[in-house]
Amino acid sequence: MQINKGLHVPLYRQVEQVLEEKVKTGHWETGSQVPTEQELSDIFEVSTITVKRAIIELVNKGYLYRQRGKGTFVSGSLKEQDINSIISLKTEESGEHPHELISFSLNVANEEIREKLNSDTLKVFNVVRLKIENEEPSALEYTYLPYSKCPDLTQEDINNELIYNILEKKFFIALGRAKLFIKPFIAQDEIADLLKVEPGTPVFEWERFTYTKHEEIIEYSKFYVRQDKQTYYTEVFF
């Protein structure tokens, strides 16, 4: 592995290009651990800061991913998912619910949540779940539901059914539309720990607002989505 320090190309970019080629050509197999930043620093004869920046770029591109306390690994093929399926109100009864429930609680709504729900509601159900893909966390979900709209909601409901289905079938709420906002986010503390990524890893932050037919916000959710597990797309038809 060689780079040319005489080029006008930044050193981190040259390191990045060499490592990316090793992933693309299969020299480093999916799931294999790459050399440590110190080892790569010695190989390329550059600083560990240069190597770290190259690694971060490849993590951002989805070629590599980090696991806390273990190191950096080669990502497999990213699963494609239609972004519209995340906000679709049409839910399927597939029988599969690949989530791990972290907590289910009834809490006093703080000012931020009341503002998000556009309501003076005093109590909200707070659901925290991990989405699991291939036995690894791919997304962390924080969902808030107004107690006044679904007072008999139980943990068993959450464990056995999709939230949209619960709202429609158990509480007879007519869903109208959902709106999704997406922005970058740096995972730290609890979020990084639950997603099993290194603190400082870039992820997607998604905010979802679900409205009833009467334009009331019935659900507010915030998702933190690992970008090394899935790639999202949308299609436009003419």
N, C-alpha and C positions, 0 to 999 in steps of 0.2 A: 504494500500500500504506500504509494508515493504521491506527494504534492509538489508543486513548483512554486517556491517562495519568490521567484522572480516575476511571476505574473501579476497583473493588476487586479486579479480576482481575490477577494478577501479569503484569508486562510480558512475560516470556518466554513465558507461556501465550498471550497475545494474538498475539505474533509467530508462535508455533507454529501457532495456528489459521488465521492468514492464509496461511502457507506451505502448510499441509496442504490448504487449499481450492484453492490453485493446482495442486497435484498431482492432486487428485480431479477437478477440472473439466477437466483436460487442458491448462490454460494453460501448464504446464511439461510437455513431452512426455517419455515414457520414454527414459532414456538421456541426456537433456540435462543440461548442467552448470548448477547454480544459481549465483547471484551469490556472491561471496566473503563471509566473515563481516564484513569491513570494509565492503564495499559495502552489505550489508544493514544494518549498524550505521548508516551514513550515511542510508540510505533511511528507516529507522524512527526515527532520532534517539534511539537507545538505545546502551548500551555493547556492546562486542563480547562481553563475558561473558554478557549477556542473550541475544544472538543464538546464541552457542555452546550455551547450555543448550537453546534451542528446537530447534536442529539435532540435538542429541543425542537429544532426545525423539522426533523424527521418524525418526532412524536406528533407534532402539529399536522403533518401531512398524513399521518396514520400508518407509516411504515414500521414504527417502533412503538412500544409502550413500556411504561415503568411499573414495577411492583415494589411497594415499600419494603425495605429491608432485604430485598432479593436481587434487584438489579434491573437491567434493561433487556427487553426481549423483542423478537421479530413478530410483528402482527401477522395474523392470517388474512385471508381475503375478507374484506369488509362486507357485511351483510347489507344489501340494499333494502331500503324501506321507503315507501311512498309517504312523504311528509303529510299528505292529506289524511292518511289513516290515523294519525295522532289526534286530529281534531274532529274526525268523522263522528257523527252522532248515530251512525248505523253500526251496531255492534253485533258480532256473531257469537253464537253459543257453541264455541269450539270445544268446551270442556277443559281447556288448558288455561291455567292462570299462573304464569311463571313469575310470581312475585313472592317475596319474603316480607311478611309484615313485621315492621320494627316496633311500631307503637300505634295504639288506638286510644284516643282520650277525648273527653269533653272538657273544654277550657273556656275561660272568660276571654272574649275576643279583644285583642288590643287595638289601638287606634289604626295601625297599619292595615290589619286584616279587615276591620270595619270599612276602611276606605276602599280596599280592593274589592270587597263584596258590594260596595255602594249601599251599605245598609247600617242601621243602628242596632243590629242584632247583638245581644249581650253574650250569647254562648255559641261556640262553634265546635263541631267535631274536627279533630285534627288526626289525619291518617298519614303515617310515614311508612313507605314501602320501598323495597329494592326490587328492580326488575332484574331477573336472572337469565342469562344467556350462556349456554354451555357451561353451567355450573359456576359462572363468574358474574359479578354485578355489572350491568351495563348502564343502569340509570337509577337515580335516587329521586323519589317522589314525595313531595309534601302537599297534601290536599286538605282544603278547608271547606266545610259544608255547614251552612247555617242550621242550628239546632231547631229553629222554629219551622223549618221546611221538612225536616226528616227526623222528628223527635224519637222514633223507635228504632233508629239505626243501631245495629249491633256489630260487634267484632266478627261474629259468625257470618253476617252479611258480606262484610268486606273480604273475608277469607274465601268465600264460595261464589262470588259473583262480581261482574264488572260494575263500576260505580254508575255508569250511565244506565245500565239495565236496572240497577236498584232504584234509581230515581224514577224511572218510568214504570216499572212493574210493581214495586212495593208502595211507592208514595204517589203514583199516578200524576207525575209532573211531566207536562208536555215540553220537551226540549226543542229549542228553536235553532240556535246557532252556537258556534264556538269560535273564539278568536285567539290566535297564538302569536306571541312575541318571542323572538330568538336573538340572543346576544352572547358574546364570549364571556367566560367567567374563569377565574383562577381558583381551583379547588384548594381548600385549606381545612385544617382541624377535622370536625366531624364528617364533613362531606368527603374529604380525601380519604379518611379512615374507612368509611362505609363503602366507598367505591373501590377501595384497595388500589389507590394510586398515590404517587409521591405528592406531598404538599407542594403547591406551585404548579401542578399540572393543569394545562388549559382544558376546559370542558365547555359544553354548551349549556347555557341557562335558558330554559323555556318557561314562559309564563302562559298559562291557559285560563281563559275566562269562558265559562259556559252560561248561556242565556236561555231562559224559558221562552215560550211563544209570546209571553207578555213582556219580554225584554227585561226581566229581572235576572240578576246574576245569581245562579244557583250553585255554582262551584267555582272555586279559585284554586289553581294548582301551580306549583313551581317544581320543575324537573331539572336535575343536573345530569347531563347525558355524556358518557364517555365517548370521545370522538375516535377512539381506536377500535371500536367494536362494530359500528354501523356507519353507513353513509346514506344520506337522505336525498331524495330527489322529488321533483314534481314535473308533471307533464302538462303541456298546453296544446289543446286540439283546435284546429281551424276548420 
